[in-house]
Amino acid sequence: MEVVHHSSAFLLPSVAPDHRPSLNYALIVLNQRLPRFTPLLWQHEQHSCGSALMEAPTGCLTKCPACSLTKTLLPSETGMISFRYKPDVIKGDMDSVRTDVVDFYIKLGTKVVDASHDQDTTDLHKCVSFICDFTPDLEKSKLCILVAGALGGRFDHEVGNINVLCRFKDTRIILISDDCLIHLLPKAQNHEIHVLSSVVGPHCGLIPIGMPSRSTTTTGLQWDLSDTEMKFGGLVSTSNIAKGETVTVHSDSDLLWTISIKKSQDSSP
């Protein structure tokens, strides 16, 4: 069975050769409070896609993705629209982005895609779909989509974003907040997670998603699982501890992997 390797090297200010993943990063910025280390994510990305998720009150400068991005990346320029961080695409329902913001980025060359006709998918779904559609088939195996602003705020939004992981299970997608990251471990693979202790851990968890896991086996955790059943209403491996540099996971069902991000993480680009 295929072994898939996972790493949090995108959280390192500079990626050492032994941690350098052979991945092409894309960045999606959602309309939520952004992680303090978003500049690092921007630095690693090769494509960026801004998305509006929530309706902005009139006159609010921090409720559209562009201004929220500016507030996080350039605190001294809060209230301004930034020239420095220009997304390749702004896509979504367009119900919370100001007209002057859209006009500003259009003039800079950003592509704006109004997807308000589609009310059956979330803005994150729309952005992931856009990136996948424009990624050549030969490069899709190396694509890794980082999502800033996917966690926090309304719980139903969080659940919708986690559902995107399941709907695009063949694509590496990592949801990132100030506190943790989350990604899917598909059942058809063995997973080897490289724990970079300088930036993540030790608290972690494995959560069955979509259906119960009849059998999950791990190594490298404080409380390893051995052919263990997990399900809601029963055992779920939360508040576990990554003991070393490598965690391995094998399961007969899809799992969510989550690990804490250390508060000392540098936010400078």
N, C-alpha and C positions, 0 to 999 in steps of 0.2 A: 504494500500500500504506500502511496506517495507520502513523503514527509514534507510538510510545509513549515518554513522557518519564519518566525515573527520577531521583530525588534522594535524598540522605541528610539532608534538612532536619530529620528527626525527631531527629538527633543534636545539633542546635543548642539551646542553653539557651533562646533565644527565636528564633522564626522571623521573619526580616525579610520585608517585603512582597514583595520580588522573588524570595524563595525559598519563599514560602508555597504549598504544594501544595494542590490542591483534592481532598484525600483525607480519608476518615474512617478514623481509626486504631483498630484493636483490638489488644489486647496479650494474648499467651499466655505464661504463666510456667511453664516446665518444671522438673523436679526435677534440676537440675544447678547447678554454680557459675554464678551470675548475673553479667552484665557490670556493671562498676562504675558505668556510667551508666544503669542500670535506672530510677532516679528520673526521668530525662528521658523515657524511654519511657512511664512511667506518667503523666507529666504530659501527654503528647501523646495518649494513648489516649482513646477514648470508651467502650470496653468492655474488661473484663479477664477473663481466664479462667485459673484456676490448674489445673495438671495434675500428678498424681503418676505418676512413671515407674519409680521404683526402690523396692524394699522397704526400709523403715527398720528398723535394729536397735532393739530395745527400749530406750527411754530416750533415744534420740538426738534432739536438738532441732533439728538442721540438715539432716535428710534428708527432711522433708516439704516440699512447696512453700511452705506458709505460713511456716514457720520459716526456710527458706532465703531467702525474700523479705525477712523481717525482718532477717536477718543482713546482707544486702546494702544494703537501703535505710536501716536504722536500726542501725548498728553498735553504738551504745551500749545497744541493747535486745536484744542477742543472747541467746537462751534464752527470750525472751518472745514471746507471740503479739500481733501488732500490731493496734491499733484503726485506725491511720492508713491502712493499705493494705488495703482490703477488696475482694476480687475479686467480680465479679458472679456468677460460676459456678465451682465446682470440679467437674471432670469427669475420669473416668478409671477405671482398674481398682480404685482405692481400696485397693491392696495395700501402699502405703507411707505413708499418711497416718494420723496418730494419731486415735483416737476423740475425744479432748478438743479437738483442732484442728477437726475437723468440727463438733462441737457448738458450739464458740465462734463459728464463722462462720455457722452456721445461725441462732443467736440474733441475729446482726448483720444477717440478711436475705440472706445469700449462698445461692444455689441450689446444691444438691449433687446431682449426677447420677452414679449408680453404673452404669458401663458394663462391669462385669466379665463380663457374658454374652458380650461380643464380644471374642474372642481373635484375630481375623483382622486387626485394624487397630491401629496404635499409638495412644497417648494423644494425640499431636499430631494425628493424623488425626481422632480423635474430637472434639477441641476445634475444629479448623478446620471440620469438618462442622457442628458446633453453631452456630458464628458465621454460616456461610453460610446455614444453614436459617432463621435468625432475622433475616437482613438482607433488607429488601424488594428485590424484583427491580430496581426503578428506582435503588437505591442501590448495587448490587453493583459497578458499574463504578468507583465511587469508594472501594471498600473496600480497605484495606491492612492486612494482619495482620502485626504485629511479633512475633517469637518470641524470647524471652530464655531462655537455657539449652539451646538446641538443639544446640550444638556443644561438644565436649570430653567426656571420659569414654569410655565404650565405643564402639569404632568401629562396631559393628553398629547401635547406637542412632543414631549420626550418619547412617549410610547410610539407615536407616529414615526419619529426618527429611528428608533430601534427597529421598527417594522421594515424600514428601508434596507437595513442590513440583511434581513431575511429575504426580501424581494430581489436583492442583487447579491445572492450568496456566492456567486462565482467571481465577484469583484471584491478586492480588498478595500474596505471602507473602515475608517477609524474615527469614532466620535470622541471629541476631546473637550474637557472642561478644565478649570483651574485645579480640580481635585483628583480627577481620574481620567482614564481612557477606557473605551469599550470597543470590542470588535467581535465578529462572529468566528467561531471555530466550526466549520462545516463537518458533518459526520463522515463524509467519504474520505477523510484524510487523517493521518497522524500529524500531530502538531508539536513543534519544538519552539518554545518561547524563550528568547534570550533576554534575561532580566538585567537591564543596565542600572545597577544599584545607585549610581550617582544621580539618577533622575527619576526613577520609579521605584515603587514598592515601599515596604514589604507587603502591605495589606493587599489582598486580591480575592477574587471570587470566580466561581464557575456556576453558571445559571442555565438550566435547561430552557430552551425556547421553542415554542411550537408544539412540542409533545414531551412527555416524560422520557428520561434516559433510563433504560433498563440496565445499562452497564457502562460505567465510566471508570477509567483507570488513569492515575497520574503518578508522576515522580517529581521530586523537588519541592513539595509543599510541606508545611508543618503538619498538616493533617491530610495525608495522601488518601486518595480513593482507590479502592481495589475491587474492581468488578461491582461497583456500588450503584444502586438505583437512586436516582434523583428525580424529584417532581415537586410541584407546588402542592401544598398540603402534606408534604413529607419532608425529606431531607433536601436542602439546597446548600451548596458549599459557599457560604458567605463568611466574611471576616476570617479568611484563611491567611496564611503567611507564606510568601516565597522565601525559601531558605537559602538558595544559592543563585548561581548565574543562569541556570537552565531549569525550565519546567516543561515536562512532556505531558501531553493529554491525548487520550484515545477514548472515543465515545461512540455509541450506536445512534446518537441523535445530535442535532445541532446544539451547540452551547454558546453562551455569551461569556467571553473572558473580560474581566475588568481588573485593573490594577491601579493603585493610588499613584499620584504624581507628587513628588516632593515639593514642599513649599519653598525650598531654597532655589528652585529652578530659575535660572537667569532669564530675563525677558529682553535682553538687549540683542538687536540684530547683529 
